Amino acid sequence: MKVKLRYGIHFILGFLAWLLSMAFMTILTTEIILPVLGITADNTNYDLFVTLTFVVNIMMCSIVFSWYFGGPLWFIMSWIDNLTKGKYEAPVTRKNKVYTKKHKLRRPYRLYKEVIDNIHILADSLQEAELERKNMEESKRDWIAGISHDLKTPLTYITGYTALLMNDEYIWSVEEQQSFLLEVHNKSLHLERLIQDLNLSLQIENATFQIPIHLKSGNLISFIENLITDIRNNPNSAEYKISFHTEEKTIMTSYDERLLYRALQNLLMNAVIHNPAGTEIKLTLAFKNDSSIELIIFDNGVGMRPETLKNIFTKYYRGSTTHAPEFGTGLGMAIAKQLIIAHNGLISMDSELSKGTIVYITLPYIKEISAD
């Protein structure tokens, strides 16, 4: 309502000012300028001069008011044109400055204050989106280089060990053969995880894709204990102190065992591969309230910079504190978040350099599910 009122007042005042200017210029011309030039009412060309004067006055007043009201429109149209070309700054005008020294809009531009303010907001949003797009493109390029390395490294191990096993010049003992085969097996599993992450990532990227969740009732404590046992048996986490604490004996709830396992495995392995050997990794499980369960994963490792923490759940982002560069796709944390969300859960993270990282996971407490 205030905007319409201001537009109406500007229109009325502008129209009155135009009429007053016309009247002033007409009186000035007929009463002062023409008599000075010796043109009076008795002159045969007097009517012609008055008519010409009137037309000139109309043109001059129209030009002045067109500049007054049209200048801001030119400014707005120029700015919009700049936005279409990827230029987000307001157009620079030498003679017709838009703002005063106190950074307030000059009078001709105040009529279009809301329009100019909204263009400011739009320009800032577009600039921020463009910056995010460039950062994403850069992250993708880095990610492609990293994933190429990640795929190449286990393939190199597999090729090397199989070449040794097929070499007729050497006779390997059973223990050596078993050691080679174990390495080949581990690297093959690593390749399999990479491919699974890639496939799931491409599916999640589809806006219409919904992760299929198959809930099944089970003891969440036993589930996590089995998960930790598997993590401890992983050769890469052999030198890490992983523990699990809860005051509950059993927590019977419903969850998708395969997907929740994968999400928590990604989070735990992230704590392993991004921290040095000897790091303590603690899991605690407790009821947050009557309808939710909270799982906290804490490590006293190297922590993360604010930029890394901000982008930790962003696809293709690979942090800079990795102690094992042959691991990590830049997808694991993003996938873990999507899997937690698919369980109608929440996940957040706090971290500080040299003080470690804490992951907070909230899952709904579902006592039982109805049969299909």
C-alpha positions in Angstrom: 0.0 0.0 0.0 2.8 2.4 0.9 4.5 1.7 -2.5 1.3 2.4 -4.4 0.8 5.6 -2.4 4.4 6.8 -3.1 4.0 6.1 -6.8 0.7 8.0 -6.9 2.3 11.0 -5.0 5.3 11.0 -7.4 2.9 10.9 -10.4 0.8 13.8 -9.2 3.8 15.9 -8.1 5.5 15.2 -11.4 2.4 16.2 -13.4 2.0 19.4 -11.4 5.7 20.2 -11.7 5.4 19.7 -15.5 2.3 22.1 -15.7 4.0 24.7 -13.5 7.2 24.5 -15.7 5.1 24.9 -18.8 3.3 27.9 -17.4 6.5 29.4 -16.2 8.3 29.0 -19.5 5.3 30.3 -21.4 5.0 33.4 -19.2 8.7 33.9 -19.4 8.7 33.7 -23.2 5.6 35.8 -23.9 6.1 38.5 -21.3 9.9 38.9 -21.3 11.8 37.1 -24.1 9.5 38.1 -27.0 9.2 41.8 -26.0 12.9 42.0 -25.6 13.3 40.7 -29.1 10.8 43.3 -30.2 8.0 40.9 -31.0 4.7 42.2 -29.7 1.0 41.3 -30.1 0.8 43.8 -32.9 3.4 41.9 -34.9 1.9 39.9 -37.7 4.1 36.9 -36.8 3.3 37.1 -33.1 0.9 34.1 -33.1 3.5 32.0 -35.0 6.2 32.9 -32.5 4.0 32.1 -29.6 3.1 28.7 -31.1 6.7 27.9 -31.8 7.6 29.0 -28.3 4.9 26.8 -26.8 6.1 23.8 -28.8 9.8 24.4 -27.7 8.7 24.7 -24.1 6.8 21.4 -24.3 9.9 19.8 -25.8 12.2 21.3 -23.2 10.0 20.3 -20.3 9.4 16.9 -21.7 13.2 16.4 -22.1 13.9 17.5 -18.5 11.2 15.3 -17.0 12.2 12.4 -19.3 15.7 12.7 -17.9 14.3 12.9 -14.3 12.0 9.8 -14.6 13.8 8.0 -17.5 17.3 8.2 -16.0 16.5 5.6 -13.3 14.7 3.4 -15.9 17.8 3.5 -18.1 19.9 2.6 -15.0 17.6 -0.3 -14.1 17.5 -1.7 -17.7 21.3 -1.4 -18.0 21.7 -3.3 -14.8 19.3 -6.1 -16.0 21.2 -6.2 -19.3 24.5 -6.6 -17.3 23.0 -9.5 -15.3 22.2 -11.3 -18.5 25.8 -11.0 -19.5 27.1 -12.3 -16.1 28.1 -8.8 -14.8 26.6 -8.4 -11.4 27.8 -4.9 -10.5 25.5 -1.9 -10.9 26.3 0.1 -14.0 28.5 3.1 -13.5 27.1 6.5 -14.4 29.4 9.5 -14.5 27.0 12.5 -14.6 24.0 10.9 -13.0 25.1 9.4 -9.7 22.7 7.0 -8.1 23.8 7.2 -4.5 24.7 10.1 -2.3 27.8 10.2 -0.2 25.8 8.7 2.6 24.9 5.7 0.4 21.3 6.8 0.0 19.4 6.8 -3.2 19.2 10.2 -4.9 15.8 11.7 -5.4 15.0 10.5 -9.0 15.8 6.9 -8.0 13.7 6.8 -4.8 10.6 6.2 -6.9 12.1 2.8 -7.9 13.6 2.0 -4.5 11.9 -1.5 -4.2 12.9 -2.4 -7.8 16.6 -1.3 -7.2 16.7 -3.2 -3.9 15.3 -6.3 -5.4 17.8 -6.1 -8.3 20.5 -5.8 -5.7 19.3 -9.0 -4.0 19.0 -10.8 -7.3 22.5 -9.7 -8.3 24.0 -11.0 -5.0 22.1 -14.3 -5.4 23.2 -14.8 -9.0 26.8 -13.9 -8.0 26.8 -16.3 -5.1 25.2 -19.0 -7.3 27.9 -18.5 -10.0 30.6 -18.7 -7.3 29.2 -21.9 -6.0 28.9 -23.3 -9.5 32.6 -22.5 -10.2 33.6 -24.1 -6.9 31.5 -27.2 -7.8 33.2 -27.4 -11.2 36.6 -27.1 -9.6 35.7 -29.7 -7.0 34.5 -32.0 -9.9 37.7 -31.6 -11.7 39.7 -32.3 -8.6 37.4 -35.2 -7.8 37.8 -36.7 -11.3 41.6 -36.6 -10.9 41.3 -38.1 -7.4 38.9 -40.9 -8.4 41.2 -41.7 -11.3 44.0 -42.1 -8.8 41.8 -44.1 -6.5 40.8 -46.6 -9.2 44.3 -46.8 -10.5 46.0 -47.6 -7.2 44.2 -50.8 -6.3 44.4 -51.9 -10.0 48.1 -51.5 -9.8 48.2 -53.7 -6.7 46.0 -56.4 -8.3 48.1 -56.4 -11.5 51.3 -56.5 -9.6 50.4 -59.4 -7.3 48.7 -61.5 -10.0 51.9 -61.0 -12.2 54.0 -62.3 -9.3 51.7 -65.3 -8.9 51.9 -66.1 -12.6 55.7 -65.8 -12.8 57.1 -69.2 -13.5 60.6 -68.1 -12.4 59.6 -68.1 -8.8 58.0 -70.7 -6.5 56.0 -69.0 -3.9 55.2 -70.6 -0.5 51.6 -71.2 0.5 51.9 -68.3 3.0 53.2 -66.0 0.4 50.4 -67.0 -2.0 47.8 -66.4 0.7 49.3 -63.0 1.4 49.2 -62.0 -2.2 45.6 -63.3 -2.6 44.5 -61.4 0.5 45.9 -58.1 -0.9 44.2 -58.8 -4.2 41.0 -59.5 -2.4 41.2 -56.3 -0.3 41.9 -54.2 -3.3 39.0 -55.8 -5.2 36.7 -55.0 -2.3 38.0 -51.4 -2.4 37.2 -51.2 -6.1 33.8 -52.6 -5.5 33.0 -49.9 -2.9 34.2 -47.2 -5.2 31.9 -48.5 -8.0 29.0 -48.8 -5.5 29.5 -45.2 -4.4 29.6 -44.0 -8.0 26.4 -45.8 -8.9 24.5 -44.7 -5.8 25.8 -41.1 -6.3 24.4 -41.0 -9.8 21.1 -42.3 -8.6 20.9 -39.7 -5.8 21.7 -37.0 -8.3 18.5 -37.7 -10.0 15.9 -35.4 -8.5 13.1 -38.0 -8.9 15.1 -40.8 -7.3 14.1 -41.9 -3.8 16.3 -44.3 -1.9 14.3 -47.5 -1.3 14.1 -48.2 2.4 13.2 -51.6 3.7 12.6 -51.3 7.4 13.0 -54.3 9.6 12.8 -54.5 13.4 16.1 -55.4 15.1 18.4 -54.7 18.1 20.3 -51.5 17.2 22.9 -52.2 19.9 23.8 -55.6 18.5 23.8 -54.1 15.0 26.3 -51.5 15.9 28.5 -54.0 17.9 28.7 -56.2 14.8 29.5 -53.1 12.7 32.4 -52.1 15.0 33.7 -55.7 14.9 33.8 -55.6 11.1 35.6 -52.2 11.3 38.1 -53.4 13.8 38.8 -56.4 11.5 39.6 -54.1 8.6 43.4 -54.0 8.3 43.3 -50.2 7.7 41.8 -49.6 11.2 44.0 -52.1 13.1 45.9 -49.3 14.9 42.9 -47.3 15.9 41.2 -47.4 19.3 37.5 -47.9 18.5 35.0 -48.3 21.4 31.3 -48.4 21.8 29.3 -47.2 24.9 25.7 -47.3 25.8 23.7 -47.7 29.0 20.9 -49.6 27.3 20.9 -53.4 27.1 18.7 -53.5 24.0 17.1 -51.0 21.7 14.5 -52.6 19.5 13.7 -50.3 16.6 13.2 -50.5 12.8 15.8 -49.6 10.2 17.2 -50.7 6.9 20.1 -52.9 8.0 22.0 -52.7 4.7 21.7 -49.0 4.1 22.3 -47.9 7.8 25.3 -50.2 7.9 26.7 -48.5 4.9 26.1 -45.0 6.2 27.7 -45.7 9.6 30.6 -47.6 7.9 31.3 -44.6 5.7 31.3 -42.3 8.8 33.6 -44.6 10.8 36.0 -45.2 7.9 36.1 -41.5 7.3 37.3 -41.1 10.9 39.9 -43.8 10.3 41.4 -42.7 6.9 41.5 -39.0 7.8 43.3 -39.5 11.1 46.7 -40.8 12.1 47.2 -44.2 13.7 46.4 -44.3 17.4 43.4 -42.0 17.1 40.6 -42.8 19.6 37.1 -43.3 18.0 34.2 -43.5 20.4 30.6 -44.3 19.7 27.8 -43.6 22.2 24.2 -44.6 21.8 21.3 -43.4 23.9 17.6 -42.3 23.7 17.4 -38.6 22.9 13.7 -38.6 23.8 10.7 -40.9 23.6 10.6 -40.8 19.8 14.3 -40.6 18.7 17.7 -42.2 19.3 21.0 -40.3 19.2 24.2 -41.8 18.0 27.4 -39.8 18.5 30.7 -40.6 16.9 33.7 -38.8 18.4 37.4 -38.9 17.5 40.3 -37.0 19.0 42.1 -36.8 15.6 43.4 -33.9 13.5 40.0 -32.2 13.2 38.9 -30.1 10.2 39.2 -26.5 9.0 36.0 -24.4 8.9 35.9 -24.6 5.1 36.2 -28.4 5.1 33.5 -28.7 7.8 31.2 -26.5 5.7 31.6 -28.7 2.7 32.0 -32.1 4.4 28.6 -33.3 3.1 29.1 -31.8 -0.4 29.5 -34.2 -3.3 32.9 -34.4 -4.9 34.5 -32.5 -2.0 37.7 -34.1 -0.8 39.2 -32.7 2.4 42.8 -31.8 2.8 43.6 -33.7 6.0 43.6 -37.2 4.5 46.4 -39.4 5.8 45.7 -42.1 3.3 45.2 -40.4 -0.1 44.5 -43.7 -1.9 41.1 -43.8 -0.1 38.1 -41.6 -0.4 36.0 -40.6 -3.4 34.5 -37.4 -2.1 31.2 -39.2 -2.1 31.2 -41.2 1.1 30.0 -38.4 3.4 27.4 -37.1 1.0 26.0 -40.7 0.6 26.0 -41.2 4.4 23.9 -38.1 4.9 21.4 -39.1 2.2 21.1 -42.6 3.8 20.5 -41.1 7.2 17.9 -38.7 5.7 16.2 -41.6 4.0 15.7 -43.1 7.5 14.0 -39.8 8.4 17.0 -39.0 10.5 19.3 -36.0 11.0 23.1 -35.7 10.8 25.4 -32.8 11.8 29.1 -32.4 12.5 31.3 -30.3 14.7 35.1 -30.1 14.4 38.1 -28.1 15.3 41.7 -28.4 14.2 43.9 -30.5 16.5 40.9 -31.2 18.8 39.0 -33.8 16.8 35.5 -34.3 15.2 32.0 -35.1 16.5 29.2 -36.5 14.4 25.7 -36.3 15.7 23.1 -38.7 14.3 19.5 -38.7 15.3 17.3 -41.6 14.2 13.6 -42.1 14.8 12.7 -44.7 17.4 10.2 -47.0 15.7 9.1 -49.8 18.1 7.5 -51.8 15.3 6.3 -51.5 11.8 3.0 -52.6 10.3 3.2 -55.6 8.0 3.0 -55.0 4.2 
